[in-house]
């Protein structure tokens, strides 16, 4: 049920014809209230797509009534005409639903540097508006897929209220954020919490710790909508916990469906002097092409892990570093540990644990291996 | 002739048996003087190999009499026993040549995390010492190869003096520096110049601007030796120019022989507010896996170039960015420019030019495409 699991929301997916495949490519998520609280985080890429520029303004007042999303075109690097296309899309949604265009978030994903086919998109918006339903979450999740092989949804059920979400994203995944569009909904009546704080806390520990290929997109958007339709007043901690669970579930699904990946790699850094140190080290390993190629080849090449750690400014003594791969401590005190042939990397999920022996902080970053299929998809598919 | 082109040097290559292939794997370069001036730069990786730790100390007093290099083992992540192996190697060279061990630079390359087979290496050093010759440069260049497919040498001839060099390095190439071992020699009588300044100026504009795969090694070393044997007094500017030419030639050869690469990509950033800005932008593009995959697929995907530019903190207006690929301006003012189908990326050498319209500084970084062969070599070959 995804975004329509919480009460107060309708959603739909429709086929506008933007995708050559003829698959659904327009989604709508509508918040019917009574509350219309919203928060969003966007790509930190300075080359931001037109819909990101538009939606930043929309969400600034904390109210959003609807989110329209299209696949089949990113509307990025399209200049002033591209921004006008986004604006027209919001106005079209506003007219179809009887809401203010300034309360419509717009998200786009697909090819960069090409104008959207507005003659196809706007009728698609009408079709989606006509199909809106309280059961429409799965259809909406399907309509935002690009190279995703599966639709991604998640829910967290609580006592009388819930959180639901949908996501798309399979490449250009790097903090902050991944190339992804995410809509999270809740029917909680937000009680004295800043929805913006809730969303930032949740994304910082989930989407911001996914780094599939080190590449940051121009279109990343995560929107959180609260309808209050459950009538249950929920405080900041409880809401943050539920939203974080949904975001974590979706983030894990993004890694599991990353373009061309054969392994999902959890890089866990322990005993760091600070969380920042742990994240810097984990990201350095997660972005290292030689480490990623080694995992693809089922090679527990801990020397490459150490070489990646050595490029960081984190606090550690090189002679104290420990590295374990899938439970085997292949590197002890910066040197040779247990026999690397004991490591079995054939399973999809791989755990690399680095112990810095420098403090008590820890963090985990998820990444993927670097494979022939990744090279193939990203040299042949033009996104 | 490489490192033995300048007078005052002898060199040799020998086969110790460290490499499974049975190819030569020990090289010696000896400075017979009359001067023994030297400078060196090393990897900035904090996980530095034992030979790097040793050689930093050796070169600190500005005098080096000999450089011994082995392929077939990096002696990295080998702890105190590994450092003792390096020390023993230097002592062995000292005894064989009648020089102080403290004037012997040691370089190693190959697998990380394994001890060197000293019972093979030391007799190999003896064989190399016995083979030393003023014509030995090419043999030395061959003995330092790992996954290199060709030996890399360069020379710059001047009026009565010269500079020669040899390099190895084909993967883990990133500033600063690449995984590379480089020895540069000159018979200039250094006149009032700091050899350290000369070498740092030369490497900053050459090896530091090569970024094949973003991965920094544990063993990188560039040593410059000056014998004064020409009797020609050479000032700082003239010497820097000649050393820079030799380093640029060798750096270009490293890119041309990078593991699995099909394209050599020059990323040129123009009209930047500063050289630092130009370098930050160029490196961001050069390290972007999606850009590198696109070039492999002969796809002039300028949107990915813009997305990489947008992750930097350089001064620019996203609406002013221009991008040309092999002479075709595919992106103009942040949007669609000339037809991308006009771009021909089939040649080995590709030029990407980004104009930031923010100042007058410029810089070029060389990188490679990301290919099936790169993934294959680095998942199957355990370095």
Interface residues (C-beta under 8 A of the other chain):
Chain A: X44 X45 X46 X47 X48 X74 X76 X77 X78 X79 X82 X111 X112 X113 X114 X171 X172 X213 X214 X215 X216 X217 X218 X287 X288 X289 X290 X293 X294 X296 X297 X299 X301 X302 X303 X304 X306 X307 X308 X309 X310 X311 X312 X316 X318 X319 X321 X331 X333 X334 X335 X336 X370 X371 X372 X374 X375 X376 X378 X379 X380 X382 X383
Chain B: X44 X45 X46 X47 X48 X74 X76 X77 X78 X79 X82 X111 X112 X113 X114 X171 X172 X213 X214 X215 X216 X217 X218 X287 X288 X289 X290 X293 X294 X296 X297 X299 X301 X302 X303 X304 X306 X307 X308 X309 X310 X311 X312 X316 X318 X319 X321 X331 X333 X334 X335 X336 X370 X371 X372 X374 X375 X376 X378 X379 X380 X382 X383
